[in-house]
Structure formats: structure tokens, C-alpha cells
Amino acid sequence: MATAKKLPSGSWRCQVFSGYEIDDNGKRKKIYKSFTVKDPSKKGKKECERLAAEWAISQQDFGDNITVYDAVRKYIDVKEKALSPSTIRGYELYLKKRIVPIQSELIPHLTQTQVQRWVNSLYPECSHKYIKNVVGLFNSAVAYCGGHTFDVAIPSSAKPFLHTPCDDEMKLLLNHIQDRPELLTAVLLAAFGSMRRGEICALLPSDFSGNRVRISKSMVLDKDNFWVIKPTPKTDESNRTVVLPPEIMSQIVIPSHGRVVPLHPEQVSNRFRRAVRSCGCETKFRFHDLRHYYVSIAHALGVPDAYIMEMGGWKTDNVMKRVYRDTLPDVMKAEQEKLNAHFGEVFGA
């Protein structure tokens, strides 16, 4: 039985092992259920230990009796408040559509072969990244409920053809949408500020100060399929300030109230798709490829990867461990000015 320990506040706390979860590095780590009693006396200590013991007994057979479906359901419910609404929405879809073939299996009875066959069945209908996300949810749920994770091979899918627009294509597109202020603003912010759809759709007039734009939130779909404003962007690194060229900023109309781009991300993509189709560009590209354009121009101008990562709010292991921490503010400013000078010269009003 777990022993209660006294906290600096005088309360008693008892922790009981409750299972495992998968961390960001794919490693399994233990998690504990905590019980706290404010009574600082020995009676409070015994009460704390009693609560912990009762809970531990109630959980003894949990791992042996739980199905894959129940494990995933429990994991989603526990994580709902901690994860992004869009992440929870994705988990709900995985549970509804992809976990079905093995959802009735008891966790202790699962075999490596059985899990591998299930994973293989997801291909070719699903992409490599999609399957990886489904397997990640499955393993996290199994580990959380006391089972062991499965090291399965994920089938590779054909790499999609992606086209990064060049300066001439960007000119064609921008000329074509001059009379569509909402779409024009979204394109300018994506191509010359390297902003994501959700970040653009969440912007308010208060996020603008001169030619500086503060990115601190994002618009995402929640589990009920409603577009909501999430008070944080995609990653911690996505919290950033973007500096736009004055020539570009002069083409953006900031309203007195409401969102700067009063559309949701899917509307932005749909309007953008139609504009690209009709603007005269021979090769089609996606709205997200505007971020790729930003990167390609930055590379062509010799901007170091560290500053491109910071300007665009990207997150990678390489950036986190080696490059990102070495970014110097004065160098960052010089590289930003170099990039803005190019955009201002080519696309200035």
C-alpha cells in the first residue's frame, strides 16, 4: 500500500501508480493518481492512505478486462482538457472509423501479428502520416491502461506532388484577387508572413501594431465540427511576432472590430483553390504552399535555417536541440529586413 507523505502546506498526499503514457519522444513513462487530504493530523494521513487503497483495489482488474475501444475512449476523455480541440476531433474520428477492426479485443489478448494486420488494413486508403497518428493514439491508450505498446511497421505511401509557386506565379495570383480583400489579406499574410490558415483566421485588429503582427492563437475545428478560436497556436514556437514589409502591410485593410479575415480556414482554402484555378497559373498549388514559397525565397536569399524556423514558427527536433537555441536577436532582425526588402521591392503597391 502507498504511504502518504506530508506536503509543505501540512496536507497529506498519496500517489498510486495508474498506468503508462507515451511522451513526445515515443518513450513510455509512468503516471500516478494523487490523493490529498488537508487534515495535518495522523487521522488525515490514514484517511489519505485509505482513499488511495480503495482506488487501487477498484483498478486491479481494469487492465485485464478493458477492450481496445474502452481504452481509447478513456484516454480521449482524460486528455480532452489538455489537448487541442482539433487533436481531440481527430482522435474521435480515429476511434469511430479506424479502431473498429480491433475495438472489441481485450488488451492482454492482443498479439503483434494481429495489430500489424490491422495497421496494414489502413493502407492504401490512408496516408503514412495518418496511419502513424492512428497508431500513436492506439499505443498511447494501451499504455495508459497498463498494456505494452506495439512496435509495428507502417506502410509507406507515395509522396504527393507539391508545387511551390515562384515570384511570377505569385504576381499573377495577387493581381487576380485585388478586388477580393478577405482572400487578398489571407494570401499576403501567408506568403509574406508565413502564417498558417488557422493563425490568419484568428487574427484581431489588436494583434496588429504598425507592420508587426502578433500570433498567439488559432482557429480549429472542435470535436463537434464547429470552428473555434484556440487560445494558443499550433506549437509553443508558433507564438511569435511577424514583421511585414511596409509595402505589403499597406495592402492589408484592418477593420475596426471583428476578425481581420472573417472566414474559417476551409473557406480560405476553397476560395484560394478557385482563384488559383482561374488566375492563369499553369501549375496548381495549395494555400499551405504559400508557406513553402516563403521558405524557398528565404533560402534563395541566404537566410539561415534557424531564422526561417523562428519566423515561420516551425518546430523540429533539430531546431529544438541544436539550431533554435542559438538564434541571436540582432542577426534575426537583419535577416528579417533582408527578406522584407525583397518582398517589398517585388510586390509593393
C-alpha positions as CSV (number, residue, x, y, z in Angstrom):
1,M,0.0,0.0,0.0
2,A,1.2,3.5,-0.9
3,T,2.3,5.7,2.1
4,A,1.1,9.2,2.4
5,K,3.7,12.0,2.6
6,K,3.3,15.4,4.2
7,L,3.4,18.4,2.0
8,P,4.9,21.8,3.0
9,S,1.4,23.1,3.4
10,G,0.7,20.4,6.1
11,S,-1.6,18.4,3.9
12,W,-1.1,14.7,3.2
13,R,-0.6,13.3,-0.3
14,C,-0.6,9.8,-1.5
15,Q,0.3,8.7,-5.1
16,V,-0.7,5.4,-6.7
17,F,0.7,4.0,-9.9
18,S,-2.1,4.1,-12.5
19,G,-0.5,3.2,-15.8
20,Y,1.7,4.5,-18.6
21,E,1.6,7.1,-21.3
22,I,3.8,7.8,-24.3
23,D,5.8,11.1,-24.1
24,D,6.8,13.3,-27.0
25,N,9.9,11.2,-27.7
26,G,7.8,8.0,-28.0
27,K,9.0,6.6,-24.7
28,R,6.7,5.1,-22.1
29,K,6.6,6.8,-18.7
30,K,4.7,6.0,-15.5
31,I,1.8,8.1,-14.4
32,Y,0.3,8.3,-10.9
33,K,-3.1,9.1,-9.4
34,S,-2.8,11.6,-6.5
35,F,-4.9,11.8,-3.4
36,T,-4.7,14.8,-1.0
37,V,-6.2,15.3,2.5
38,K,-5.9,18.7,4.2
39,D,-6.1,17.4,7.8
40,P,-2.5,17.7,9.0
41,S,-3.0,15.1,11.8
42,K,-2.3,11.4,11.7
43,K,-6.0,10.9,11.2
44,G,-5.6,12.8,7.9
45,K,-2.7,10.6,6.9
46,K,-4.8,7.4,7.4
47,E,-7.7,8.9,5.5
48,C,-5.4,9.8,2.6
49,E,-4.0,6.2,2.5
50,R,-7.5,4.8,2.7
51,L,-8.7,6.7,-0.3
52,A,-5.6,5.6,-2.3
53,A,-6.0,2.0,-1.3
54,E,-9.7,1.9,-2.2
55,W,-9.0,3.4,-5.6
56,A,-6.1,0.9,-6.2
57,I,-8.4,-2.0,-5.4
58,S,-11.0,-0.8,-7.8
59,Q,-8.5,-0.6,-10.6
60,Q,-6.8,-4.0,-10.1
61,D,-8.8,-5.8,-12.8
62,F,-9.1,-2.9,-15.1
63,G,-6.2,-3.8,-17.4
64,D,-7.4,-7.4,-17.8
65,N,-11.0,-6.6,-18.7
66,I,-10.7,-3.4,-20.8
67,T,-11.2,-3.6,-24.6
68,V,-9.3,-1.5,-27.1
69,Y,-12.3,0.7,-27.6
70,D,-12.8,1.4,-23.9
71,A,-9.0,2.1,-23.5
72,V,-9.1,4.6,-26.4
73,R,-12.3,6.1,-25.1
74,K,-10.8,6.5,-21.6
75,Y,-7.6,8.0,-22.9
76,I,-9.5,10.6,-25.0
77,D,-11.7,11.6,-22.1
78,V,-8.7,12.0,-19.8
79,K,-6.8,14.1,-22.3
80,E,-9.7,16.2,-23.5
81,K,-8.9,19.3,-21.4
82,A,-5.1,19.1,-22.1
83,L,-5.1,18.8,-25.9
84,S,-6.1,21.0,-28.7
85,P,-9.8,20.8,-29.8
86,S,-8.6,19.8,-33.3
87,T,-6.5,17.0,-31.9
88,I,-9.4,15.6,-29.9
89,R,-11.6,15.9,-33.0
90,G,-9.0,13.8,-34.9
91,Y,-8.9,11.2,-32.1
92,E,-12.7,10.9,-32.1
93,L,-12.6,10.2,-35.9
94,Y,-9.9,7.6,-35.5
95,L,-12.0,5.9,-32.8
96,K,-15.1,6.0,-34.9
97,K,-13.6,4.9,-38.3
98,R,-10.1,3.3,-37.8
99,I,-10.1,1.5,-34.5
100,V,-13.2,-0.5,-35.4
101,P,-11.5,-3.7,-36.6
102,I,-9.8,-4.4,-33.3
103,Q,-12.1,-2.4,-30.9
104,S,-13.6,-5.4,-29.2
105,E,-10.3,-7.1,-28.5
106,L,-9.1,-7.3,-24.8
107,I,-5.8,-5.6,-24.4
108,P,-4.0,-8.6,-22.8
109,H,-5.1,-10.8,-25.7
110,L,-3.6,-8.6,-28.5
111,T,-0.7,-10.1,-30.5
112,Q,1.9,-8.4,-32.6
113,T,0.6,-10.1,-35.7
114,Q,-2.9,-9.1,-35.0
115,V,-2.0,-5.4,-34.5
116,Q,0.3,-5.5,-37.6
117,R,-2.6,-6.8,-39.8
118,W,-4.9,-4.1,-38.6
119,V,-2.3,-1.4,-39.4
120,N,-1.8,-3.0,-42.9
121,S,-5.5,-2.8,-43.5
122,L,-5.4,1.0,-43.2
123,Y,-3.2,1.2,-46.3
124,P,-3.7,2.3,-49.1
125,E,-6.8,4.2,-48.0
126,C,-4.8,6.3,-45.5
127,S,-1.5,8.1,-45.8
128,H,1.6,7.2,-43.9
129,K,1.2,10.2,-41.6
130,Y,-2.4,9.4,-41.0
131,I,-1.7,5.8,-40.1
132,K,1.2,7.0,-37.8
133,N,-1.2,9.2,-35.9
134,V,-3.8,6.4,-35.5
135,V,-1.1,4.0,-34.2
136,G,0.1,6.7,-31.9
137,L,-3.3,7.1,-30.4
138,F,-3.7,3.3,-30.1
139,N,-0.3,2.8,-28.4
140,S,-0.8,5.8,-26.0
141,A,-4.3,4.4,-25.0
142,V,-3.0,0.9,-24.5
143,A,0.0,2.1,-22.4
144,Y,-2.2,4.4,-20.4
145,C,-4.4,1.4,-19.4
146,G,-1.4,-0.8,-18.3
147,G,-0.7,-2.7,-21.5
148,H,2.5,-2.7,-23.6
149,T,3.0,-0.8,-26.8
150,F,3.4,-2.4,-30.2
151,D,6.3,-1.7,-32.5
152,V,4.6,-2.1,-35.8
153,A,5.8,-1.3,-39.3
154,I,3.8,1.5,-41.0
155,P,3.4,1.1,-44.8
156,S,4.9,3.9,-46.8
157,S,2.7,5.9,-49.2
158,A,3.6,7.7,-52.4
159,K,5.0,11.1,-51.8
160,P,2.4,13.7,-53.0
161,F,3.4,16.2,-55.7
162,L,3.6,19.6,-54.2
163,H,4.3,22.8,-56.1
164,T,5.9,25.8,-54.6
165,P,4.9,29.0,-56.5
166,C,7.5,31.3,-57.9
167,D,7.5,35.1,-58.0
168,D,5.8,35.3,-61.4
169,E,3.0,33.0,-60.2
170,M,2.5,35.0,-57.1
171,K,2.2,38.2,-59.2
172,L,-0.5,36.5,-61.3
173,L,-2.4,35.4,-58.3
174,L,-2.2,38.7,-56.4
175,N,-3.3,40.7,-59.5
176,H,-6.2,38.3,-59.9
177,I,-7.5,38.8,-56.3
178,Q,-7.0,42.6,-55.9
179,D,-10.8,43.0,-55.6
180,R,-11.2,40.3,-53.0
181,P,-9.9,41.9,-49.8
182,E,-10.5,39.0,-47.5
183,L,-8.7,36.5,-49.7
184,L,-6.0,39.0,-50.6
185,T,-5.3,39.7,-46.9
186,A,-5.1,35.9,-46.2
187,V,-2.7,35.4,-49.1
188,L,-0.4,38.3,-48.1
189,L,-0.2,37.1,-44.5
190,A,0.6,33.5,-45.6
191,A,3.1,34.3,-48.4
192,F,5.0,37.2,-46.8
193,G,4.4,36.4,-43.1
194,S,4.5,32.6,-43.3
195,M,1.2,32.3,-41.3
196,R,-1.0,29.2,-41.2
197,R,-4.7,29.3,-42.2
198,G,-5.8,29.0,-38.6
199,E,-3.5,31.7,-37.4
200,I,-4.7,34.1,-40.0
201,C,-8.4,33.4,-39.4
202,A,-7.9,34.1,-35.6
203,L,-6.3,37.5,-36.0
204,L,-7.9,40.5,-34.4
205,P,-7.2,44.2,-35.1
206,S,-5.4,44.3,-31.7
207,D,-2.9,41.8,-32.9
208,F,-1.5,44.5,-35.4
209,S,0.9,47.2,-34.4
210,G,2.3,49.1,-37.4
211,N,3.7,46.4,-39.6
212,R,4.1,43.9,-36.8
213,V,1.7,41.1,-36.3
214,R,1.4,39.1,-33.0
215,I,0.5,35.5,-33.4
216,S,-0.9,33.9,-30.3
217,K,-4.0,31.9,-31.2
218,S,-5.5,29.8,-33.9
219,M,-8.9,28.8,-35.4
220,V,-9.5,25.0,-35.4
221,L,-12.4,22.5,-35.7
222,D,-13.5,21.0,-32.4
223,K,-14.9,17.5,-31.8
224,D,-18.4,18.7,-32.6
225,N,-17.2,20.0,-36.0
226,F,-17.5,23.7,-35.0
227,W,-14.8,26.3,-35.8
228,V,-13.5,27.7,-32.5
229,I,-10.7,30.0,-31.5
230,K,-8.0,28.1,-29.6
231,P,-6.1,30.5,-27.2
232,T,-2.8,29.0,-28.3
233,P,-1.3,28.4,-31.8
234,K,-0.2,25.0,-33.2
235,T,3.1,24.8,-31.1
236,D,4.9,26.8,-28.5
237,E,7.3,28.0,-31.2
238,S,4.3,29.4,-33.2
239,N,3.9,32.1,-30.5
240,R,5.7,34.8,-32.4
241,T,5.7,38.3,-33.9
242,V,5.8,38.6,-37.7
243,V,7.2,41.8,-39.3
244,L,5.8,42.5,-42.7
245,P,7.3,44.8,-45.4
246,P,5.6,48.2,-45.3
247,E,4.7,47.8,-49.0
248,I,2.8,44.6,-48.1
249,M,1.2,46.0,-45.0
250,S,-0.2,48.9,-46.9
251,Q,-2.4,46.5,-48.9
252,I,-4.0,44.9,-45.8
253,V,-7.2,46.6,-44.5
254,I,-7.5,46.3,-40.7
255,P,-11.2,46.6,-39.6
256,S,-12.3,48.5,-36.5
257,H,-13.7,45.4,-34.9
258,G,-14.2,41.6,-35.5
259,R,-11.7,39.3,-37.1
260,V,-9.3,40.7,-39.7
261,V,-10.1,37.8,-42.1
262,P,-13.8,36.9,-41.3
263,L,-13.6,33.4,-42.8
264,H,-12.9,30.0,-41.4
265,P,-9.8,28.0,-42.7
266,E,-11.8,25.8,-45.0
267,Q,-13.4,28.8,-46.7
268,V,-10.0,30.3,-47.2
269,S,-8.8,27.1,-48.9
270,N,-11.9,26.9,-51.1
271,R,-11.6,30.5,-52.3
272,F,-7.9,30.2,-52.8
273,R,-8.3,27.0,-54.9
274,R,-10.8,28.7,-57.2
275,A,-8.5,31.8,-57.5
276,V,-5.5,29.7,-58.5
277,R,-7.6,27.7,-61.0
278,S,-8.7,30.9,-62.7
279,C,-5.7,33.3,-62.4
280,G,-3.6,31.8,-65.2
281,C,-1.1,29.7,-63.3
282,E,-0.2,26.6,-65.3
283,T,0.6,24.5,-62.2
284,K,-1.9,24.4,-59.3
285,F,-0.8,24.8,-55.7
286,R,-2.4,24.9,-52.2
287,F,-2.8,27.7,-49.8
288,H,-0.3,26.0,-47.5
289,D,2.2,26.1,-50.3
290,L,2.5,29.8,-49.7
291,R,4.5,29.0,-46.6
292,H,6.7,26.8,-48.8
293,Y,7.1,29.9,-51.0
294,Y,8.2,31.9,-48.1
295,V,10.9,29.3,-47.2
296,S,12.1,28.9,-50.7
297,I,12.7,32.7,-51.1
298,A,14.3,32.9,-47.7
299,H,16.7,30.1,-48.7
300,A,17.4,31.7,-52.0
301,L,18.4,34.9,-50.2
302,G,20.7,33.0,-47.9
303,V,18.7,33.3,-44.7
304,P,19.9,30.7,-42.2
305,D,17.6,27.9,-41.3
306,A,17.4,28.9,-37.7
307,Y,15.8,32.3,-38.6
308,I,13.5,30.8,-41.1
309,M,12.3,28.4,-38.4
310,E,11.7,31.2,-36.0
311,M,10.0,33.5,-38.5
312,G,7.6,30.7,-39.5
313,G,7.0,29.1,-36.1
314,W,8.2,25.7,-37.1
315,K,9.1,23.0,-34.6
316,T,11.6,20.1,-35.2
317,D,13.9,18.1,-33.1
318,N,16.9,19.6,-34.9
319,V,15.6,23.2,-34.2
320,M,14.8,22.4,-30.6
321,K,18.1,20.7,-29.8
322,R,20.7,22.5,-31.9
323,V,19.7,25.4,-34.0
324,Y,16.8,27.2,-32.4
325,R,18.6,28.0,-29.1
326,D,21.4,29.7,-31.0
327,T,19.3,32.3,-32.6
328,L,20.6,35.8,-32.0
329,P,18.1,38.7,-31.9
330,D,20.3,41.2,-33.8
331,V,21.0,38.7,-36.6
332,M,17.3,37.8,-36.6
333,K,16.4,41.5,-37.2
334,A,18.9,41.8,-40.1
335,E,17.7,38.7,-41.8
336,Q,14.1,39.8,-41.4
337,E,14.9,43.1,-43.0
338,K,16.6,41.4,-45.9
339,L,13.6,39.2,-46.6
340,N,11.1,42.2,-46.2
341,A,13.2,44.3,-48.7
342,H,12.8,41.6,-51.3
343,F,9.1,41.2,-50.8
344,G,8.6,45.0,-50.8
345,E,10.5,45.5,-54.0
346,V,8.8,42.8,-55.9
347,F,5.2,43.1,-54.6
348,G,5.0,46.7,-53.3
349,A,1.8,48.6,-54.1
